[in-house]
Amino acid sequence: MKLSVTPTQHERKLGENDFIVSKTDTSGRITYANRIFMDICGLPESRLLGVQHSIIRHPDMPRGVFRFMWNTLKAGDEFFGFAKNLCADGGYYWVFANITPDYDKDGHLKGYYSVRRKPPESALNILIPVYQEMLAIEKRSSTKEAPDKSIAYLVDVVKSTGAKNYNSLVLNLFKPNGL
């Protein structure tokens, strides 16, 4: 289920000390949302719990980013990244996300835990053009090939920066003064 709203140019910004926290099951259905998450996206708990986290996916986000995220998580690794999310009123907000696999006491995957915070403008200035190119690649590609082709572009961008991998790049971008 996705929000059926027309995206606007109205940006909402997280405060410097705001943390969005959510938990999902193994397939990405929301099992917990903190108050800041509900407030910024404009959805009550009753509209968030039990639905796919992609309910807030903004159409400006390349599918390849999410495929890369799921590939990382399914490998048992932690994911760091930047995302533009959609609000219930059509507005948007940017986040720096850290998503971690969540295991039960027996070591079985029970879902994912995500903490998101305000991203630095310097990181967005670098990533927005990358995401725009990924979207353009996806539009020129078949539905099946689009995410993998945009991931290939993202991997090339990471290599061109000299970062050892994607997580290293985005963690570096999150630091003050970025690259």
N, C-alpha and C positions, 0 to 999 in steps of 0.2 A: 504494500500500500504506500502510495506517495501522496504528498500534499497536492491538491488540485487548485493551485493558485498561480497567478501570473507573477513571475519574478519582477521585482522593482529594483531601482537603484538605491533604495534606502538601506544604508548600512548601520547595523547595530554593532557596538564594540564592547567587548568584555572589559571590565575594570582590571587594573594591574594586579589586584589580589584575588580576582575571581577564578574559581576552578569549577569547570563542568565535570561532573562525575556521572558515569552510567555503567551499568553492567548488562550483558546480554547472555543468552544461552549460546550453545555452540553453532547455531545457524543464524545468529545475529538478531534475534528477537529481544527487545528490551525487557529486562527484568527489574531494573532499578534506574531511577532518574532523580538527580538531586534538584533542589529548588532553583538553582541558578540555570540549569539546563531548561527546566520548564519555563522559566521567566524569559530567557533570551529567545527561545524558539517559538514562544507563544502558544504552547500546547499544554493542557493539563495532564496530570499523571494518567488519567483514565484514557486519554488518546494516545499515550506513549507505550504503556505497558502491554506487552504481548505482540507488538508490531515490529516489523523489521526496522533496524536503525536507519536504513536507507530512506525512511519517511522524510528525513530532513536533507536528503541529497540534493544539492543545487545543480541545475542543468549545466552550469559552467565548469563542473568538475569532470575531468576525463574518466571514462570507465576503466582505463588502464591503471589509474592510481588505485582504484578499489580492488582490481584483480591482483595487483602487486601486493596490496595490504593483506588480502586473504591468503595469497601464496606464502607470505612471510609468517602469518599467524598459524597456518596449517602445518608449517614446518616446525612449530613450537617456539618460534622466536618472537621477541618483542618488536612492535612496530612504532616508529616515530614518523610523523608527517604533518603536512599542512592541508587544511580542507576549508572550502567555502561551503557553508551550510545554509539551507533555506529556512525562513521563518514562516509561520502560519499566515502572516499578512503579506507575504511576498518579499519581504526584506531579506537581508542576508547577514551573516557574520562569519568571520574567519577565525580559525582556531589552530593552535599547535597541539597535536594529539599524541598521546602515548597510550598504546593499547597493548595489554599484557594478557597472555593466556592465564586462565584461573583454574586451578586444579583442586580437587577434593583431597581429603586426608589420605586416600589410597593412591593418589597420583593420577587419577582419571580427569581428563578435561571436562569441566562443567560449564565453561563459558569464557567470556572475555570481560576484562575490567579496563575502562578507559577514563583517563584524566585529560582534560583539555584546558588550555589557557590561552591568554591573549598572545598572538604572534607579533614579533617585531615587524614594523613597516619595511625595514631593510630586506627582510626575508621575502616578504610578499612582492616587493619590487623585482626580485630575482625570479621568483617562482611563477608569478602570474603569466609572464610571456611563455614560460615552459609549458604551463597548463594549456594556454591558448594554442600553442603548436600541437600539443598532444590531441586536443579536440579537433583541430584541422586534419591531422593524420587520420583520426577515427572517422571523420566525415568522408574522407576520400577512400576509405577501406570498406570491405564487406563487413557486415555485422559480426560475423564469426571471427574475422581476423583483426578487427579494429583494436581491441584492448591489447593484444600481443604486439601489434605494430607500434602503438603508442608507448608501451613499456620499453620496447627496443630503443625508441628515441630517448626516453628517460634515462636508460642505462648509458647511452652515449653521452648525454649531458653530464651524468655523474662522472664518467671517465674523463671528460674534458676538463673538469675542475680539479682533477688530481685526488679527489676523495677516494678512500679505499672501498666504500660502498654507499648505498643510499642513506642508511641510518647515519653514517658519519657526516655526510653532506648536510642532512637536515638538522642534525644536532649542532653542527658548526653554524648553520644559518640562524639557529635559535639564539646563539650567543650574541651579546652586544657587539655590534660592528660586523657581524656575519663573516663572510669570506674575506 
